Amino acid sequence: MASKGLMAATTKPLILTILSEGKNYGYNIIQQVKKISDGQLQWSDGMLYPVLHRLEKDGFISSEWIITTSDRRRKYYSITEAGKKELHVEREDWISLHSILKNLWGLKPTT
């Protein structure tokens, strides 16, 4: 299980990456994160929604209410152009950090 600090640091790039694949809603984002991390990251509603609201306030995502086929209202989130640019910056930062840690810890590149 990842530490709370690492979990907090990864929320923005993970959410933006998931939304870069298409619009999505909160519960499904939580499930996707759990799946892609093999259960190492287990987000809760109380952790996710404040981050979604902050990303929307910052202009990186937008939201819209959609009526589902079962007549339920569900809030879907989409990445904006500013969010795509931010994702590129985040990706470069994480790749750089990964490289630094790999070198620091003397890890050999994987092939």
ROTORBA-914825 format. One line per field, with one value per residue (C-alpha): residue number from 1; residue in one letter; x, y, z. Coordinates in steps of 0.05 Angstrom, whole numbers. Example, Ala and Ser with C-alpha at 12.3 -4.5 7.8 and 13.67 -1.06 7.14 Angstrom:
resi	(1, 2)
resn	(A, S)
east	(246, 273)
north	(-90, -21)
up	(156, 143)
% end
This chain:
resi	(1, 2, 3, 4, 5, 6, 7, 8, 9, 10, 11, 12, 13, 14, 15, 16, 17, 18, 19, 20, 21, 22, 23, 24, 25, 26, 27, 28, 29, 30, 31, 32, 33, 34, 35, 36, 37, 38, 39, 40, 41, 42, 43, 44, 45, 46, 47, 48, 49, 50, 51, 52, 53, 54, 55, 56, 57, 58, 59, 60, 61, 62, 63, 64, 65, 66, 67, 68, 69, 70, 71, 72, 73, 74, 75, 76, 77, 78, 79, 80, 81, 82, 83, 84, 85, 86, 87, 88, 89, 90, 91, 92, 93, 94, 95, 96, 97, 98, 99, 100, 101, 102, 103, 104, 105, 106, 107, 108, 109, 110, 111)
resn	(M, A, S, K, G, L, M, A, A, T, T, K, P, L, I, L, T, I, L, S, E, G, K, N, Y, G, Y, N, I, I, Q, Q, V, K, K, I, S, D, G, Q, L, Q, W, S, D, G, M, L, Y, P, V, L, H, R, L, E, K, D, G, F, I, S, S, E, W, I, I, T, T, S, D, R, R, R, K, Y, Y, S, I, T, E, A, G, K, K, E, L, H, V, E, R, E, D, W, I, S, L, H, S, I, L, K, N, L, W, G, L, K, P, T, T)
east	(0, 27, 39, -11, 40, 55, -19, -32, 25, -1, -74, -67, -27, -69, -135, -112, -86, -151, -191, -145, -176, -246, -299, -309, -345, -319, -335, -307, -243, -234, -243, -194, -140, -150, -145, -84, -46, -63, -96, -36, -75, -144, -178, -241, -296, -272, -203, -223, -278, -238, -183, -234, -263, -193, -174, -239, -227, -157, -186, -154, -220, -293, -356, -427, -487, -512, -575, -556, -597, -626, -649, -595, -558, -484, -430, -379, -311, -270, -199, -192, -138, -104, -109, -75, -18, -13, -12, 47, 84, 66, 89, 156, 165, 150, 195, 251, 240, 238, 305, 336, 313, 336, 405, 407, 389, 435, 380, 394, 347, 293, 283)
north	(0, 69, 121, 178, 228, 188, 177, 252, 268, 221, 242, 298, 260, 197, 234, 274, 211, 174, 233, 240, 173, 202, 230, 192, 196, 192, 121, 94, 135, 104, 34, 48, 72, 10, -35, -2, 0, -73, -49, -10, 56, 53, 120, 141, 189, 236, 238, 241, 294, 351, 338, 337, 403, 434, 410, 439, 505, 507, 497, 429, 391, 408, 373, 361, 325, 268, 226, 152, 98, 82, 155, 171, 237, 226, 279, 265, 298, 314, 340, 410, 436, 467, 399, 365, 415, 404, 329, 337, 377, 327, 269, 302, 317, 245, 215, 261, 244, 170, 175, 213, 161, 104, 134, 151, 80, 49, 12, -18, 1, -50, -76)
up	(0, -19, 35, 43, 18, -45, -56, -51, -99, -152, -154, -205, -258, -249, -255, -315, -349, -338, -364, -424, -446, -444, -398, -333, -266, -195, -175, -240, -232, -162, -192, -249, -201, -158, -220, -252, -186, -171, -107, -83, -87, -56, -61, -25, -44, 10, -21, -95, -98, -66, -118, -175, -150, -145, -215, -242, -205, -235, -305, -317, -321, -333, -311, -334, -307, -351, -343, -347, -381, -312, -304, -252, -255, -256, -258, -312, -316, -378, -388, -417, -464, -403, -369, -428, -424, -349, -359, -406, -352, -298, -342, -355, -280, -259, -313, -290, -217, -233, -269, -211, -160, -205, -209, -135, -115, -166, -203, -271, -328, -342, -412)
% end
